[in-house]
Amino acid sequence: MPFGAFTISDARRTASPEPHLTSLPRVRSLLMALALALVTVGACQQPEGVIEDAVAAAQAGDRAGYAACFTTRSRPIIEAFWMATDENNPPLGALGAGDVQIRGVVVSKDRNRDVERAIVSVDEGGDRIRVVLHRTGGNWRIDLLDTESMMMSGSPLR
C-alpha cells in the first residue's frame, strides 16, 4: 500500500465498535437541553416575559439581572436610583419586587423612529401602570423614558 493510502476497511478497523449506540443517551440529553433552551428563549422574547424576568430578578435581589431587562438608555437611571436609595432609603431600592399581574399587551411600530414597541398593562400594588418596551437587536427591553412620557401625558405614545 503506498504511503498515505487509506481504505474504508482501514477506517472500519480503527473506529470504535458501534459508536452511535454508546452516544445515543448523550444525544438525547443534548436534544432535550436544546429544546428546553429554545422554549425558555422563546418565552423571554415576548414583552410580558421581560416584565416577568424583571420582577423575578427584583425579588431575588439580582440587580444585574434586573438592569438587563431595560434599554441601554434606561440603565443609568436605574443605577442612579439605586445609588440614591442605598444611601437614603434601602427598602425603596426593591423597585419592581412587589406582586405584579400582567393585564394586556399591545405591540406596534413607531413610525417616527422605526422601532417596534410594546405597551404592557401591569397591576402592581393596586396601581395600573403601562410599561413601554422597545425591541432592539431582536430582544424586548423596558424603556423608562417612554414609560414616563406615557405616564405624564396620560395617553399612549404616538
JORATA-V61624 format. One record per residue. N is the residue number from 1. PSI is psi in radians with two decimals (NA if undefined). Layout:
# JORATA-V61624
N|PSI  N|PSI
This chain:
# JORATA-V61624
1|2.26  2|2.75  3|2.29  4|-0.08  5|2.38  6|2.16  7|2.94  8|-0.67  9|-0.57  10|-0.73  11|-0.68  12|-0.67  13|-0.60  14|-0.30  15|2.59  16|2.62  17|2.28  18|1.04  19|-0.49  20|-0.45  21|-0.60  22|-0.43  23|-0.01  24|-0.79  25|-0.63  26|-0.70  27|-0.76  28|-0.77  29|-0.73  30|-0.77  31|-0.69  32|-0.76  33|-0.71  34|-0.77  35|-0.75  36|-0.72  37|-0.71  38|-0.69  39|-0.77  40|-0.80  41|-0.70  42|-0.69  43|-0.65  44|-0.31  45|-0.15  46|2.53  47|-0.73  48|-0.47  49|-0.60  50|-0.71  51|-0.80  52|-0.70  53|-0.71  54|-0.74  55|-0.79  56|-0.73  57|-0.73  58|-0.74  59|-0.56  60|-0.10  61|0.35  62|1.55  63|-0.64  64|-0.76  65|-0.67  66|-0.86  67|-0.55  68|-0.29  69|-0.03  70|2.74  71|2.78  72|-0.68  73|-0.27  74|-0.44  75|-0.71  76|-0.55  77|-0.77  78|-0.77  79|-0.68  80|-0.68  81|-0.79  82|-0.71  83|-0.75  84|-0.73  85|-0.57  86|-0.66  87|-0.74  88|-0.55  89|1.29  90|-0.68  91|-0.52  92|-0.40  93|-0.17  94|0.67  95|2.26  96|0.08  97|0.00  98|-3.14  99|2.15  100|2.37  101|2.26  102|2.22  103|-0.39  104|2.77  105|2.29  106|2.18  107|2.35  108|3.05  109|2.22  110|1.91  111|-0.57  112|-0.56  113|0.03  114|0.83  115|2.36  116|2.34  117|2.58  118|2.52  119|2.09  120|2.12  121|2.20  122|2.38  123|2.18  124|2.09  125|0.65  126|-0.12  127|2.46  128|2.21  129|2.42  130|2.02  131|2.29  132|2.29  133|2.55  134|2.53  135|1.97  136|2.32  137|0.49  138|-0.02  139|2.46  140|2.40  141|2.50  142|2.34  143|1.95  144|-0.64  145|-0.80  146|-0.55  147|-0.79  148|-0.73  149|-0.73  150|-0.72  151|-0.70  152|-0.64  153|-0.38  154|0.14  155|2.79  156|2.64  157|2.62  158|NA
